[in-house]
Amino acid sequence: MKKEIVICLGSSCFSRGNKNTVKIIKDYIKEHQLEDKVFFHGNHCYGNCENGPILKVDNKEYQNITPENVMYLLDNLFAKD
């Protein structure tokens, strides 16, 4: 079963860095050959803007995601694979 990663593309999260985070995640998936293991897509506002940028992984919400800390999160998510 694929791991689902959903990034908020609402204007608040997008303006606070999710544009760069999208590219980082796409590059990470490609570099680690995870295309067959990950369904990565965007969604609009989760209504939790004050804690954004938001990223959901298999329905678990991660808050305050930045281009800097998303790599740490991805490494932890896929360290077992």
C-alpha positions as CSV (number, residue, x, y, z in Angstrom):
1,M,0.0,0.0,0.0
2,K,1.3,3.4,-0.9
3,K,2.1,6.0,1.7
4,E,0.0,9.1,1.1
5,I,1.6,12.5,1.5
6,V,-0.7,15.5,1.2
7,I,0.7,19.1,1.3
8,C,-1.5,22.1,1.9
9,L,-1.6,24.4,-1.0
10,G,-3.8,27.0,0.7
11,S,-2.6,30.6,0.3
12,S,-1.3,30.9,3.9
13,C,0.8,27.7,3.8
14,F,1.8,28.3,0.2
15,S,3.1,31.8,1.0
16,R,5.0,30.5,4.0
17,G,7.1,28.1,2.1
18,N,5.1,25.2,0.8
19,K,6.0,26.1,-2.7
20,N,9.6,25.2,-2.0
21,T,8.6,22.2,0.1
22,V,6.6,20.7,-2.8
23,K,9.8,20.7,-4.9
24,I,11.9,19.3,-2.1
25,I,9.4,16.4,-1.6
26,K,9.2,15.7,-5.3
27,D,13.0,15.6,-5.6
28,Y,13.3,13.4,-2.5
29,I,10.8,10.9,-3.9
30,K,12.6,10.8,-7.2
31,E,16.1,10.6,-5.7
32,H,15.1,7.7,-3.4
33,Q,13.1,5.9,-6.1
34,L,9.9,6.0,-4.0
35,E,7.5,6.8,-6.9
36,D,5.8,3.3,-6.5
37,K,5.6,3.7,-2.8
38,V,4.3,7.2,-2.4
39,F,1.1,9.1,-3.5
40,F,2.1,12.7,-3.2
41,H,-0.5,15.4,-3.9
42,G,-1.7,18.8,-2.8
43,N,-4.9,19.8,-1.1
44,H,-6.4,23.1,-0.1
45,C,-6.8,24.6,3.4
46,Y,-7.1,22.3,6.4
47,G,-8.4,25.3,8.5
48,N,-5.4,25.2,10.7
49,C,-3.5,28.1,9.1
50,E,-2.0,29.4,12.3
51,N,0.0,26.2,12.7
52,G,1.0,26.0,9.0
53,P,2.5,25.1,6.8
54,I,0.7,21.7,7.1
55,L,1.7,18.3,5.7
56,K,-0.3,15.1,6.2
57,V,1.2,11.7,5.9
58,D,-1.4,8.8,6.0
59,N,-3.8,11.2,7.8
60,K,-1.3,12.2,10.5
61,E,-0.9,16.0,10.5
62,Y,2.5,17.6,10.7
63,Q,2.6,21.3,11.5
64,N,5.1,24.2,10.9
65,I,6.7,22.3,8.0
66,T,9.6,24.1,6.4
67,P,12.0,23.3,3.6
68,E,14.6,22.8,6.3
69,N,12.7,20.3,8.6
70,V,10.8,18.4,5.8
71,M,14.0,16.5,4.9
72,Y,14.3,15.3,8.5
73,L,10.7,14.2,8.4
74,L,11.1,12.3,5.1
75,D,14.2,10.6,6.3
76,N,12.4,9.4,9.4
77,L,9.3,8.3,7.4
78,F,11.4,6.2,5.0
79,A,14.3,5.1,7.2
80,K,12.5,1.7,7.6
81,D,11.9,1.1,3.9
